[in-house]
């Protein structure tokens, strides 16, 4: 094991530089492949983006088609036609057919994608279109609306008689208004609420050129084959070479496939709205051909840039990574884990370096953000965690002097509108506006955080509470003028101690809940404006959290304080009636049940009848937990001291050995001894070894060399140095004193 070094050795600097130098030569060889992969990835992303665009555009058009088919099938005239039988010559029932047909011309003009619409009645066998009524469809089929390769019976068997809800059919040619057109049939069965009845059909003929034009959009330098299938894998339409249409057995995403010895990228994308699947097949050979003229320039630029970055990286590594390098240098050649006691100083330095870099970049260290998130979301369990937070953030936030704290919660009410319309910039601008106005109103004395629901939380502090109130009013007045979102702002009451900070977030949530129930927006409301008697009894989630947390930690003082608060709010500030009193006892009993479940204890207590029973129950549970915790700590202290007393003669004894034998983390034992025993493992072992040495000098006539070995020191020099440091004299001088006293 080497001693800690305070500078990077020349050999280590060389070792750091050599990999960078070797990497430069490797880049000379791999530059072409790297550039190829970059361009391939770019083209693959373009292909996938194009597929997304095709899907979105198609879904929008098909959504109109679905709504049109449903609107037609819900029309009374259409429904009467479908349920009507054959019409006798001269019958007035012909009016039903005329009324139904009158609906269709308007429907076909709604979307350019719709070439024609047919309504089929299974009962009468009649077919209506936007321009004709086919009362003898079998005779009129060949000259009026024939489908390629099908006679009328085949046409009806394929499209009209099968029972299904809604189905796409592959692209085909059909007679539409007297001329051949390429169409995609979309057939919906009537009635909508019972497709199995199969009373009729509505057939929408979609202009296939509309979708084919979308599919044929070209990517620069490449011509992919794009095709669309239904949910069963049948090809609906395509653009490109049909020989490259593959099966449907590919999940959404991008896949590398080989066809006739050539590599292709197959992109697949499904639509939940239409049930269709979109595929694109891109040839990698076409991409490679694009890059031939660019290689010389790109390779030279890559080499030059990488050489420059390599020298810069080595320089920065040598400058800013010193502690990490020294820590690695401490690791034994055998590869054994580094003892935590030796590493703890380097751990602190490395963490501080990382935090300093984040601060210099204008950010907030990760641990600070995490602490504030736990505070905002009610995850902190007590003031000890608040104090730990303040200790961590004191370099970022000046919270040492007496301050008044307040929490502000800005809710964005129309956030879903922004998300659905892809206006995320407005949400982000709202956050930026809040941050800039907070900087203007509160200087550096604020912390701002946007949570997962796009709500903005701002923690404020200042020595003057009245000044803080004034600035909050000014902040909201200016913020509301520039925010593009519909917002409301909740402000907690003023807090003057660490323990009170916990309730600030809950107060803001209560204010926002009151605004929501009153349907109030574009307004600021303070918690102090809410009525004290807004509920029959007062037992908030914050109270329950504090009550459970104090019991779980065995903190009697904190528990007594929250019990007094509950008693003050309900039996002094309120005059509870019998029913309200019983309800309070029930919710407190519910807390007792949850607490017992967390502790895995059987709850023998019945529903509380008095507040005295409540206090007795929770205080007794906290006392039991505190005793168990103290007993557990004492047992571990005895295990530690016993282990050291039994193994102190082993020169290789260290904290890592003990942690392994105990089955505990080395870092846990290190901090346990620091906090519970107020010493470190190395200090305790050193003191005990020297005390044993004194005892051996007094009890037995042993040489210094023998005592050195017996007390676990690897050599006499180390023993002499430690002995003199603690007792102010050499072991040989002390031995002479003992021998003289014996004589």
C-alpha positions in Angstrom: 0.0 0.0 0.0 1.5 3.3 -1.0 1.2 6.6 0.9 -1.0 9.3 -0.5 0.8 11.4 -3.1 0.2 15.1 -3.5 1.2 15.4 -7.2 0.8 13.3 -10.3 4.1 11.5 -11.0 5.8 12.0 -14.3 5.3 8.3 -15.2 1.5 8.6 -14.6 1.4 11.8 -16.8 3.1 9.8 -19.5 0.6 6.9 -19.0 -2.3 9.4 -19.4 -0.8 10.9 -22.6 0.1 7.6 -24.3 -3.5 6.3 -24.6 -4.5 9.7 -26.2 -1.6 9.5 -28.6 -2.5 5.9 -29.5 -6.1 6.9 -29.9 -5.1 9.5 -32.5 -3.6 6.8 -34.7 -6.6 4.6 -34.2 -8.8 7.6 -35.4 -6.7 7.6 -38.6 -8.0 4.1 -39.3 -11.5 4.5 -38.0 -12.4 8.0 -39.4 -14.0 6.6 -42.5 -16.1 4.1 -40.5 -17.0 6.8 -38.0 -18.2 9.2 -40.7 -20.1 6.4 -42.4 -21.9 5.5 -39.2 -22.7 9.1 -38.6 -24.3 9.6 -42.0 -26.1 6.3 -41.8 -27.5 7.3 -38.5 -28.6 10.6 -39.8 -30.3 9.0 -42.8 -32.0 6.5 -40.6 -33.3 9.2 -38.3 -34.5 11.1 -41.4 -36.3 8.0 -42.6 -37.9 7.4 -39.2 -38.9 11.1 -39.0 -40.4 10.8 -42.4 -42.3 7.7 -41.3 -43.6 9.6 -38.3 -44.8 12.4 -40.6 -46.6 10.0 -42.9 -48.3 8.3 -40.0 -49.4 11.6 -38.5 -50.7 13.0 -41.8 -52.5 9.7 -42.6 -54.0 9.5 -39.2 -55.4 13.0 -39.4 -57.1 12.3 -42.8 -58.4 8.8 -41.7 -59.8 10.4 -38.5 -62.0 12.5 -40.7 -63.0 9.4 -42.7 -63.9 7.6 -39.5 -66.0 10.5 -38.3 -67.6 10.8 -41.7 -68.6 7.1 -41.8 -70.0 7.3 -38.3 -71.9 10.4 -39.1 -73.4 8.8 -42.2 -74.4 5.6 -40.4 -76.0 7.6 -37.6 -78.1 9.6 -40.1 -81.8 8.7 -40.0 -82.2 8.8 -43.7 -79.3 6.4 -44.3 -80.5 4.1 -41.5 -84.0 4.0 -43.1 -82.5 3.1 -46.5 -80.4 0.3 -45.0 -83.4 -1.2 -43.2 -85.8 -0.7 -46.1 -86.6 -3.7 -48.4 -87.1 -3.7 -52.1 -89.1 -0.8 -53.5 -92.1 -1.7 -55.7 -92.6 0.3 -58.9 -94.6 3.5 -58.2 -94.2 3.2 -54.4 -93.8 6.3 -52.2 -90.9 4.4 -50.5 -88.7 5.7 -53.3 -88.5 9.0 -51.3 -86.5 7.2 -48.5 -83.9 6.3 -51.1 -83.9 9.8 -52.6 -83.4 11.3 -49.1 -80.5 9.0 -48.3 -78.8 9.7 -51.6 -79.1 13.5 -51.0 -76.8 13.2 -48.0 -73.8 11.7 -50.0 -72.7 14.6 -52.4 -72.0 16.9 -49.5 -70.1 14.1 -47.7 -67.7 13.5 -50.6 -66.7 17.1 -50.7 -65.4 17.1 -47.1 -61.9 15.7 -47.8 -59.9 15.6 -51.0 -58.8 12.1 -50.0 -62.3 10.7 -50.5 -62.9 9.6 -54.1 -66.4 8.1 -53.6 -68.7 6.7 -51.0 -71.1 3.7 -51.4 -74.0 2.8 -49.0 -75.1 -0.9 -49.2 -78.4 -2.3 -47.9 -78.2 -6.0 -47.1 -82.0 -6.3 -47.0 -82.8 -4.7 -50.4 -79.4 -5.3 -52.1 -79.4 -1.7 -53.3 -76.3 0.4 -53.5 -76.2 4.2 -53.3 -73.3 6.5 -54.4 -73.0 10.3 -54.4 -74.2 10.4 -58.1 -76.2 7.2 -58.6 -78.6 4.8 -57.1 -77.9 1.2 -58.2 -81.3 -0.6 -57.9 -80.1 -3.4 -60.1 -76.4 -3.5 -59.0 -75.5 -6.7 -60.7 -76.5 -5.4 -64.1 -75.1 -1.9 -63.6 -71.8 -3.1 -62.0 -69.7 -3.7 -65.1 -70.3 -0.3 -66.6 -70.8 1.9 -63.5 -68.6 0.8 -60.6 -66.6 -2.3 -61.5 -63.6 -3.3 -59.4 -60.5 -4.7 -61.2 -60.5 -8.5 -61.6 -63.9 -9.0 -59.8 -67.4 -9.7 -61.1 -70.3 -8.4 -59.0 -70.8 -11.6 -57.0 -67.0 -11.6 -56.1 -67.2 -7.9 -55.3 -70.1 -8.4 -52.9 -68.6 -11.5 -51.4 -65.3 -9.7 -50.7 -66.5 -6.3 -49.5 -70.2 -6.3 -48.6 -71.4 -9.6 -47.1 -68.7 -10.5 -44.6 -69.4 -9.4 -41.0 -66.7 -7.2 -39.5 -66.5 -3.9 -37.6 -64.3 -1.9 -39.9 -61.6 -3.0 -42.3 -59.1 -1.7 -44.8 -58.6 -3.5 -48.1 -55.5 -3.5 -50.4 -55.2 -0.8 -53.1 -57.1 -1.7 -56.3 -58.4 -0.1 -59.5 -62.1 0.7 -59.8 -64.6 2.6 -62.0 -65.4 5.9 -60.3 -67.6 8.4 -62.1 -66.9 6.7 -65.4 -63.1 6.5 -65.3 -60.6 4.1 -63.7 -59.0 5.3 -60.5 -56.7 3.6 -58.0 -58.5 3.5 -54.6 -58.1 2.0 -51.1 -61.5 0.6 -49.9 -62.4 1.4 -46.2 -65.5 -0.5 -45.2 -67.6 0.1 -42.0 -70.5 -2.3 -41.0 -73.9 -1.0 -39.9 -75.2 -0.8 -37.2 -72.3 0.6 -35.2 -73.4 -0.8 -31.9 -74.0 -4.3 -33.3 -71.7 -5.1 -36.3 -72.6 -8.8 -36.1 -76.1 -7.9 -37.3 -74.5 -6.9 -40.6 -77.5 -4.9 -41.9 -75.5 -2.9 -44.3 -72.1 -1.4 -45.2 -70.6 2.0 -45.9 -67.7 1.8 -48.3 -65.3 4.8 -48.5 -63.1 4.7 -51.6 -59.9 6.6 -50.6 -57.8 8.1 -53.3 -54.6 6.0 -53.2 -52.6 8.7 -54.9 -53.0 10.8 -51.8 -51.2 8.3 -49.6 -48.8 7.2 -52.3 -47.6 10.8 -52.7 -46.9 10.8 -49.0 -45.0 7.5 -49.2 -42.9 8.7 -52.2 -41.3 11.6 -50.3 -37.6 11.4 -51.1 -34.7 11.6 -48.7 -31.6 13.4 -50.1 -29.4 10.8 -51.7 -31.7 7.8 -51.0 -34.9 6.3 -52.4 -36.5 4.0 -49.8 -39.3 1.6 -50.4 -42.2 2.6 -48.2 -45.4 0.5 -47.7 -48.4 0.3 -45.5 -50.1 -2.8 -44.0 -53.2 -3.4 -42.0 -53.1 -5.0 -38.5 -53.1 -8.5 -40.0 -50.1 -7.8 -42.3 -51.9 -7.4 -45.6 -50.3 -4.7 -47.8 -52.6 -1.8 -48.3 -50.4 0.4 -50.6 -46.8 1.1 -51.3 -44.2 3.3 -53.0 -41.0 2.0 -54.5 -40.0 -1.6 -55.5 -42.7 -4.1 -54.5 -40.0 -6.9 -54.6 -38.6 -5.4 -51.3 -41.8 -5.6 -49.4 -41.1 -7.8 -46.3 -43.4 -9.6 -43.9 -45.1 -8.0 -40.9 -43.1 -9.8 -38.3 -41.1 -6.8 -37.1 -41.7 -4.8 -34.0 -41.8 -1.0 -34.0 -38.3 0.5 -34.4 -35.4 0.1 -36.8 -34.0 -3.3 -37.8 -31.0 -4.3 -39.9 -32.0 -6.8 -42.6 -30.2 -8.5 -45.5 -31.8 -9.0 -48.9 -29.9 -10.8 -51.6 -26.6 -10.1 -49.9 -27.2 -6.4 -49.4 -27.8 -4.6 -46.1 -31.0 -2.6 -45.6 -32.5 -0.7 -42.6 -36.1 -1.5 -42.1 -38.1 1.1 -40.1 -41.5 0.1 -38.6 -44.1 2.2 -37.0 -47.6 1.4 -35.8 -50.7 3.7 -35.5 -53.0 3.2 -32.6 -55.5 5.5 -34.2 -56.0 3.6 -37.5 -54.5 0.2 -36.8 -52.2 0.5 -39.8 -48.5 -0.2 -39.8 -46.0 1.9 -41.8 -42.7 0.4 -43.1 -39.7 1.9 -44.9 -36.7 0.0 -46.4 -33.5 2.0 -46.8 -30.5 0.7 -48.7 -27.1 1.2 -47.0 -25.4 0.9 -50.3 -27.0 4.2 -51.5 -25.8 6.0 -48.4 -22.2 4.8 -48.9 -22.2 6.1 -52.4 -23.0 9.6 -51.2 -19.8 9.9 -49.1 -17.1 9.0 -51.7 -16.3 12.7 -52.6 -16.2 13.8 -49.0 -13.7 11.3 -47.5 -10.4 13.2 -47.9 -11.6 16.5 -46.4 -13.6 14.8 -43.6 -10.7 12.5 -42.6 -8.2 15.4 -42.4 -10.6 17.6 -40.4 -11.4 14.7 -38.0 -7.7 13.9 -37.4 -6.8 17.6 -36.8 -9.8 18.2 -34.5 -9.1 15.0 -32.5 -5.4 15.7 -32.0 -6.3 19.2 -30.7 -9.0 17.7 -28.4 -6.6 15.0 -27.2 -4.0 17.4 -26.0 -6.6 19.6 -24.4 -8.2 16.5 -22.7 -4.9 15.3 -21.3 -4.1 18.8 -20.0 -7.5 19.1 -18.3 -7.3 15.6 -16.9 -3.9 16.3 -15.4 -5.1 19.6 -13.9 -8.6 18.9 -12.6 -8.6 15.1 -11.9 -5.8 15.1 -9.4 -7.7 13.7 -6.4 -9.2 11.0 -8.5 -5.8 10.0 -9.9 -4.3 10.0 -6.4 -7.1 7.9 -5.2 -6.5 5.3 -7.9 -2.8 5.4 -7.0 -3.6 4.2 -3.5 -5.2 1.0 -4.7 -3.0 -2.0 -3.9 -1.3 -3.7 -6.8 -3.2 -6.9 -5.9 -6.5 -5.1 -6.7 -8.0 -5.3 -3.2 -10.6 -2.8 -2.3 -9.3 0.4 -0.8 -10.0 0.8 2.9 -12.7 3.4 3.5 -10.7 5.2 6.2 -7.9 6.0 3.7 -10.4 6.9 0.9 -12.7 9.2 2.9 -10.6 12.3 2.5 -10.3 11.8 -1.3 -14.1 11.1 -1.5 -14.8 14.5 0.1 -12.4 16.3 -2.3 -13.7 14.6 -5.4 -17.3 15.4 -4.4 -16.4 19.1 -3.7 -14.6 19.3 -7.1 -17.8 18.1 -8.9 -20.0 20.5 -7.0 -17.7 23.4 -7.8 -17.8 22.6 -11.5 -21.6 22.6 -11.4 -21.6 26.0 -9.6 -19.1 27.5 -12.0 -21.4 26.5 -14.9 -24.3 28.4 -13.2 -26.1 25.2 -11.9 -27.1 23.9 -8.6 -25.3 20.7 -7.3 -27.3 17.5 -7.6 -27.5 16.9 -3.9 -29.0 20.4 -3.3 -31.6 19.8 -6.0 -32.4 16.4 -4.5 -32.9 17.8 -1.0 -35.2 20.6 -2.3 -37.3 18.1 -4.3 -37.7 15.9 -1.2 -38.8 19.0 0.7 -41.3 20.1 -2.0 -42.8 16.6 -2.4 -43.1 16.0 1.4 -40.5 13.2 1.5 -38.4 14.7 4.4 -39.0 13.0 7.7 -37.7 15.5 10.2 -35.6 18.6 11.1 -32.4 16.5 11.0 -32.8 16.1 7.3 -33.5 19.9 6.9 -30.3 20.6 8.9 -28.4 18.2 6.7 -29.8 20.0 3.6 -28.8 23.4 5.0 -25.3 22.1 5.7 -25.0 21.0 2.1 -26.4 24.1 0.5 -24.7 26.7 2.6 -22.2 27.5 -0.2 -25.1 28.0 -2.5 -27.7 29.7 -0.3 -27.1 32.1 2.7 -29.4 30.6 5.3 -27.2 31.2 8.4 -28.9 34.3 9.7 -32.5 34.4 11.1 -34.8 34.4 8.2 -38.5 34.3 7.3 -39.3 31.5 4.9 -42.2 31.2 2.5 -43.1 28.8 -0.3 -44.8 29.9 -3.6 -46.6 27.4 -5.9 -47.6 28.5 -9.4 -50.0 26.1 -11.1 -50.3 26.1 -14.9 -54.0 25.2 -15.6 -53.8 24.9 -19.4 -50.7 22.7 -19.6 -52.6 20.0 -21.4 -53.5 22.4 -24.2 -49.9 23.3 -24.7 -48.8 19.6 -24.6 -51.4 18.5 -27.2 -50.6 21.4 -29.5 -46.8 21.0 -29.3 -46.4 24.5 -27.7 -43.8 23.4 -25.1 -41.9 26.6 -25.6 -44.7 28.5 -23.8 -44.4 26.2 -20.8 -40.6 26.7 -20.7 -41.0 30.4 -21.2 -43.3 30.5 -18.2 -40.6 28.9 -16.1 -38.0 31.3 -17.5 -40.2 34.3 -16.8 -40.8 33.1 -13.3 -37.0 32.7 -12.8 -36.2 36.1 -14.2 -38.9 37.9 -12.2 -37.8 36.0 -9.0 -34.2 37.2 -9.6 -35.5 40.7 -10.0 -37.8 40.6 -6.9 -35.8 38.5 -4.5 -32.2 38.7 -5.7 -30.3 35.5 -4.8 -32.6 34.6 -2.0 -34.8 32.1 -3.8 -34.8 28.6 -5.1 -37.0 27.7 -8.2 -38.0 24.2 -9.3 -40.5 22.9 -11.9 -41.9 19.5 -10.9 -43.1 16.6 -13.0 -46.6 18.1 -13.4 -45.1 21.4 -14.8 -46.0 23.3 -11.6 -43.4 25.9 -10.5 -42.3 25.9 -6.8 -40.3 28.8 -5.4 -38.8 28.8 -1.9 -38.1 32.3 -0.6 -36.2 33.6 2.5 -35.4 37.0 3.8 -34.6 38.7 7.1 -37.6 41.0 6.9 -41.0 39.2 6.5 -42.9 42.3 5.6 -40.5 43.1 2.8 -40.9 39.5 1.5 -44.7 39.9 1.4 -44.4 43.1 -0.6 -42.0 41.6 -3.1 -44.3 38.5 -3.5 -47.1 40.9 -4.5 -44.8 42.7 -6.9 -43.5 39.4 -8.4 -46.9 38.1 -9.2 -48.1 41.4 -10.6 -45.2 41.5 -13.1 -45.2 37.7 -13.8 -48.9 37.5 -14.8 -48.4 40.2 -17.4 -45.8 38.2 -19.4 -46.9 34.6 -18.8 -48.6 33.1 -21.9 -50.2 30.4 -19.7 -53.3 30.5 -17.5 -51.9 30.3 -13.9 -52.8 30.7 -10.3 -50.4 31.3 -7.4 -50.5 30.0 -3.9 -48.4 31.5 -1.1 -47.8 29.8 2.2 -47.8 31.5 5.6 -44.5 32.9 6.9 -42.2 30.3 8.6 -39.7 31.2 11.2 -38.0 27.9 12.1 -36.7 24.8 10.4 -39.6 22.6 11.6 -42.2 24.9 10.1 -40.8 24.6 6.6 -42.4 21.2 6.2 -45.9 22.5 6.3 -45.3 25.2 3.7 -45.7 22.9 0.7 -48.9 21.4 2.2 -50.3 24.9 2.7 -49.7 25.8 -0.9 -51.4 22.6 -2.0 -54.5 23.4 0.2 -54.7 26.9 -1.3 -54.5 25.5 -4.9 -57.2 23.0 -4.0 -59.4 25.8 -2.8 -58.8 27.7 -6.0 -59.6 24.6 -8.0 -62.8 23.9 -6.2 -63.9 27.5 -6.8 -62.7 27.4 -10.4 -60.5 30.5 -9.8 -57.6 31.2 -12.2 -55.3 34.2 -12.8 -55.3 34.9 -9.1 -52.9 34.9 -6.2 -54.1 33.7 -2.8 -52.3 33.4 0.5 -52.8 30.6 3.0 -53.6 33.1 5.7 -56.7 34.1 3.6 -58.3 30.7 4.1 -60.8 30.4 7.0 -59.5 28.6 10.1 -62.7 26.7 10.4 -62.8 25.3 7.0 -63.3 21.8 8.3 -64.9 20.3 11.4 -61.6 19.1 12.8 -58.0 19.9 11.8 -55.7 16.9 11.1 -53.8 17.5 7.9 -51.5 15.2 5.9 -48.6 17.2 7.2 -49.6 16.5 10.8 -49.9 12.8 10.0 -46.5 12.7 8.4 -44.9 14.5 11.3 -46.7 12.2 13.8 -45.6 9.0 12.1 -42.1 10.3 11.5 -41.6 11.2 15.1 -42.8 7.8 16.3 -40.7 5.9 13.7 -37.6 7.7 14.8 -38.4 7.5 18.5 -38.1 11.3 18.9 -40.1 12.0 22.0 -39.6 15.8 21.9 -40.8 16.1 18.3 -43.7 13.7 19.0 -44.9 15.8 22.1 -44.7 18.9 20.0 -47.0 17.6 17.2 -49.4 16.1 19.7 -49.6 19.5 21.4 -50.3 21.1 18.0 -53.1 18.7 17.2 -54.6 19.3 20.7 -54.3 23.1 20.3 -55.9 23.1 16.8 -58.8 20.9 17.8 -59.6 21.4 21.5 -58.5 25.0 22.1 -59.1 26.7 18.7 -62.2 24.6 18.0 -65.2 23.5 20.0 -65.7 20.0 18.6 -69.1 18.4 18.9 -69.5 14.7 19.7 -69.6 13.7 16.0 -66.6 15.8 15.1 -64.7 14.4 18.1 -65.5 10.9 17.1 -64.3 11.6 13.5 -61.0 12.9 14.8 -60.5 9.8 16.9 -61.2 7.7 13.9 -58.6 9.4 11.6 -56.1 9.2 14.4 -56.9 5.5 14.8 -56.3 5.1 11.1 -52.9 6.6 11.5 -52.2 4.1 14.4 -53.2 1.2 12.0 -50.8 2.4 9.3 -48.1 2.9 11.8 -48.6 -0.6 13.2 -48.4 -2.1 9.7 -45.2 -0.2 9.0 -43.7 -1.6 12.2 -45.2 -5.1 11.6 -46.9 -5.1 14.9 -50.4 -6.3 15.9 -52.6 -3.4 16.9 -54.5 -4.5 20.1 -55.8 -1.0 20.6 -59.5 -0.4 19.8 -60.8 2.9 18.3 -59.7 5.8 20.5 -62.3 7.3 22.8 -60.3 10.2 24.2 -57.3 12.3 23.2 -55.5 11.0 26.3 -55.6 7.5 24.8 -54.2 8.9 21.6 -51.2 10.5 23.4 -50.6 7.4 25.5 -50.6 5.1 22.4 -48.2 7.1 20.3 -45.8 8.0 23.2 -45.6 4.4 24.2 -44.7 3.3 20.6 -42.1 6.0 20.3 -40.6 5.0 23.7 -40.4 1.3 22.6 -38.7 2.2 19.3 -36.2 4.6 21.0 -35.3 1.8 23.5 -34.9 -0.7 20.7 -32.8 1.7 18.7 -30.5 2.4 21.7 -30.2 -1.3 22.4 -29.3 -2.0 18.8 -26.6 0.7 18.8 -25.2 -0.6 22.1 -25.1 -4.1 20.8 -23.1 -3.0 17.7 -20.7 -0.9 19.9 -20.0 -4.0 22.0 -19.5 -6.1 18.8 -17.0 -3.6 17.5 -15.0 -3.3 20.7 -15.0 -7.0 21.2 -13.9 -7.7 17.7 -11.0 -5.2 18.1 -10.0 -6.7 21.4 -10.0 -10.2 19.9 -8.0 -9.4 16.8 -5.8 -6.4 17.7 -2.7 -8.6 17.5 -3.2 -9.1 13.8 -1.0 -6.6 11.9 -3.3 -6.7 8.9 -6.5 -5.8 10.9 -8.4 -2.9 9.4 -12.0 -1.6 9.1 -12.5 -3.5 5.8 -11.8 -6.8 7.6 -14.3 -6.1 10.3 -17.0 -4.9 7.9 -16.6 -8.1 5.9 -16.9 -10.3 9.0 -20.0 -8.3 10.2 -21.6 -8.3 6.8 -22.0 -4.5 6.8 -20.8 -1.7 4.6 -17.4 -0.3 5.5 -18.6 3.3 5.1 -21.5 2.6 7.5 -19.2 1.3 10.2 -16.9 4.3 9.6 -19.6 6.8 10.2 -21.2 4.8 13.0 -18.0 4.9 15.0 -17.5 8.6 14.3 -21.1 9.5 15.5 -21.8 6.8 18.2 -18.3 6.2 19.6 -16.7 9.6 18.7 -13.6 7.9 17.3 -12.4 6.2 14.2 -11.5 2.5 13.8 -7.8 3.4 13.3 -7.8 5.7 16.4 -9.5 3.1 18.6 -7.2 0.3 17.5 -4.1 2.5 18.0 -5.2 3.5 21.6 -6.1 -0.1 22.5 -2.8 -1.5 21.2 -0.8 1.1 23.1 -2.8 0.4 26.3 -2.1 -3.3 25.9 1.6 -2.5 25.4 1.7 -0.5 28.7 0.1 -3.5 30.5 2.6 -5.9 29.0 5.5 -3.7 30.1 4.1 -3.8 33.7 3.1 -7.5 33.8 5.8 -9.4 32.0 9.4 -9.1 31.2 9.2 -9.0 27.4 11.5 -7.3 24.9 10.3 -4.3 22.9 10.4 -6.5 19.8 8.2 -9.1 21.4 5.7 -6.5 22.6 5.7 -5.0 19.1 4.7 -8.3 17.5 2.2 -9.2 20.3 0.4 -5.8 20.0 -0.1 -6.2 16.2 2.6 -3.7 14.9 4.3 -4.8 11.7 7.7 -3.4 12.8 9.4 -1.8 15.8 9.9 1.6 14.2 6.1 2.0 13.7 5.5 1.0 17.3 8.2 3.4 18.7 6.7 6.3 16.7 3.1 5.7 17.9 4.2 5.1 21.5 6.2 8.4 21.6 3.4 10.4 20.0 0.9 9.3 22.6 3.0 9.1 25.8 5.9 11.5 25.1 8.7 9.0 25.5 10.2 6.1 23.7 9.2 2.5 24.7 12.8 1.8 25.8 12.7 4.7 28.3 9.3 3.7 29.6 10.6 0.1 30.0 13.6 1.3 32.1 11.2 3.3 34.3 9.1 0.2 34.9 12.1 -2.0 35.7 13.5 0.7 38.1 10.2 0.9 40.0 10.1 -2.9 40.4 13.5 -3.0 41.9 
